[in-house]
Amino acid sequence: SLTNGTIREGNAVGDTIGRLQLTGAQPGFSYTYALQPGGADNNSFTISGDTLKANATFDYQVKSSLNVLVKVSDELGGSYNQNLTVDVEEVAKLISGTAAPR
C-alpha cells in the first residue's frame, strides 16, 4: 500500500508522494520495492528505498490520476506485484486580467 496516494499539481521532480508499505510484513524480514514493467504511468515515478517519488511535474487538467505497478520482493525470493493509484490534487489558480463579462 501507499501511505499517501495524492500529490499536488505543479510539484517538483523528486517530491515525495508517499511511503510504500507491505500489509502483513513479517517482523525481521527486509523488503525491496521496484517499478515493474506494465504500469501505465511508471515513467512518472521513481522509488528510493521504500519511498515513491515524482519523476515528472503533474497537471490535474492533463491527468487527474496515474497508475504505477510496484514489485515487492522479500529476502527469500518471494515477490508480488501491486497496482497503485496516485491522485493529482488540483490547485486553485489565480486568474489575472479583467473580470469576466456579465
C-alpha beads as a LAMMPS data file, in Angstrom:
LAMMPS data file: protein, C-alpha beads

102 atoms
101 bonds

1 atom types
1 bond types

-500.0 500.0 xlo xhi
-500.0 500.0 ylo yhi
-500.0 500.0 zlo zhi

Masses

1 110.0

Atoms # bond

1 1 1 0.000 0.000 0.000
2 1 1 0.949 3.655 -0.191
3 1 1 0.792 5.924 2.891
4 1 1 -0.294 8.884 0.788
5 1 1 -1.822 8.481 -2.630
6 1 1 -2.083 12.167 -3.519
7 1 1 0.289 14.812 -4.869
8 1 1 -0.476 18.462 -5.651
9 1 1 -0.201 19.535 -9.251
10 1 1 2.794 21.717 -10.083
11 1 1 5.014 19.580 -7.849
12 1 1 8.773 19.419 -8.297
13 1 1 10.514 16.383 -9.763
14 1 1 11.797 14.387 -6.793
15 1 1 8.946 15.330 -4.461
16 1 1 7.893 12.518 -2.151
17 1 1 4.439 11.106 -2.795
18 1 1 4.332 8.518 -0.029
19 1 1 5.893 5.554 1.684
20 1 1 5.378 2.042 0.335
21 1 1 4.223 -0.419 2.979
22 1 1 3.650 -4.138 2.899
23 1 1 0.496 -5.242 4.693
24 1 1 1.232 -8.326 6.765
25 1 1 5.007 -7.864 6.643
26 1 1 6.963 -10.410 8.689
27 1 1 8.936 -8.872 11.580
28 1 1 12.655 -9.028 10.922
29 1 1 12.282 -9.523 7.158
30 1 1 13.570 -6.947 4.711
31 1 1 11.615 -5.989 1.615
32 1 1 12.564 -4.190 -1.561
33 1 1 10.334 -2.205 -3.886
34 1 1 10.845 -1.636 -7.608
35 1 1 8.861 -0.324 -10.539
36 1 1 7.551 -3.269 -12.528
37 1 1 7.091 -3.019 -16.310
38 1 1 3.439 -2.719 -17.232
39 1 1 2.409 0.224 -15.088
40 1 1 0.702 2.748 -17.358
41 1 1 2.451 5.736 -15.773
42 1 1 5.632 4.162 -14.344
43 1 1 7.859 6.682 -16.166
44 1 1 6.335 9.409 -13.983
45 1 1 7.747 7.851 -10.793
46 1 1 10.914 6.650 -9.091
47 1 1 11.397 4.564 -5.974
48 1 1 14.087 5.296 -3.405
49 1 1 14.140 2.632 -0.688
50 1 1 10.503 2.450 0.372
51 1 1 9.558 5.921 -0.891
52 1 1 7.600 6.661 -4.076
53 1 1 8.768 9.918 -5.663
54 1 1 7.643 12.065 -8.581
55 1 1 9.716 11.837 -11.749
56 1 1 7.565 14.442 -13.521
57 1 1 5.591 17.585 -12.795
58 1 1 1.891 16.735 -12.735
59 1 1 -1.018 18.796 -14.062
60 1 1 -4.541 17.958 -12.898
61 1 1 -6.031 19.268 -16.160
62 1 1 -3.904 16.818 -18.170
63 1 1 -4.296 13.769 -15.933
64 1 1 -6.029 13.643 -12.536
65 1 1 -4.807 10.182 -11.545
66 1 1 -1.880 7.971 -12.501
67 1 1 -1.236 4.239 -12.226
68 1 1 2.020 2.655 -11.118
69 1 1 2.931 -1.028 -10.858
70 1 1 5.271 -1.881 -7.965
71 1 1 7.035 -5.175 -7.352
72 1 1 7.571 -6.096 -3.697
73 1 1 10.286 -8.693 -3.018
74 1 1 11.380 -10.330 0.226
75 1 1 14.780 -11.662 1.209
76 1 1 13.721 -15.276 0.498
77 1 1 12.967 -14.559 -3.152
78 1 1 9.215 -14.217 -2.826
79 1 1 7.575 -11.357 -4.686
80 1 1 4.301 -9.974 -5.919
81 1 1 3.129 -7.002 -7.964
82 1 1 0.760 -4.333 -6.742
83 1 1 -1.058 -1.700 -8.797
84 1 1 -1.229 1.664 -7.048
85 1 1 -3.127 4.805 -7.978
86 1 1 -1.759 8.278 -7.333
87 1 1 -4.291 11.110 -7.467
88 1 1 -3.231 14.575 -8.610
89 1 1 -4.719 17.304 -6.445
90 1 1 -5.909 20.377 -8.311
91 1 1 -4.511 23.665 -7.051
92 1 1 -6.670 26.766 -7.368
93 1 1 -5.171 29.176 -9.852
94 1 1 -5.384 32.948 -9.644
95 1 1 -6.595 34.354 -12.934
96 1 1 -5.220 37.770 -13.708
97 1 1 -6.753 40.337 -16.016
98 1 1 -10.181 41.859 -16.281
99 1 1 -13.325 40.491 -14.741
100 1 1 -15.445 38.211 -16.850
101 1 1 -18.305 39.938 -18.693
102 1 1 -21.777 39.692 -17.150

Bonds

1 1 1 2
2 1 2 3
3 1 3 4
4 1 4 5
5 1 5 6
6 1 6 7
7 1 7 8
8 1 8 9
9 1 9 10
10 1 10 11
11 1 11 12
12 1 12 13
13 1 13 14
14 1 14 15
15 1 15 16
16 1 16 17
17 1 17 18
18 1 18 19
19 1 19 20
20 1 20 21
21 1 21 22
22 1 22 23
23 1 23 24
24 1 24 25
25 1 25 26
26 1 26 27
27 1 27 28
28 1 28 29
29 1 29 30
30 1 30 31
31 1 31 32
32 1 32 33
33 1 33 34
34 1 34 35
35 1 35 36
36 1 36 37
37 1 37 38
38 1 38 39
39 1 39 40
40 1 40 41
41 1 41 42
42 1 42 43
43 1 43 44
44 1 44 45
45 1 45 46
46 1 46 47
47 1 47 48
48 1 48 49
49 1 49 50
50 1 50 51
51 1 51 52
52 1 52 53
53 1 53 54
54 1 54 55
55 1 55 56
56 1 56 57
57 1 57 58
58 1 58 59
59 1 59 60
60 1 60 61
61 1 61 62
62 1 62 63
63 1 63 64
64 1 64 65
65 1 65 66
66 1 66 67
67 1 67 68
68 1 68 69
69 1 69 70
70 1 70 71
71 1 71 72
72 1 72 73
73 1 73 74
74 1 74 75
75 1 75 76
76 1 76 77
77 1 77 78
78 1 78 79
79 1 79 80
80 1 80 81
81 1 81 82
82 1 82 83
83 1 83 84
84 1 84 85
85 1 85 86
86 1 86 87
87 1 87 88
88 1 88 89
89 1 89 90
90 1 90 91
91 1 91 92
92 1 92 93
93 1 93 94
94 1 94 95
95 1 95 96
96 1 96 97
97 1 97 98
98 1 98 99
99 1 99 100
100 1 100 101
101 1 101 102
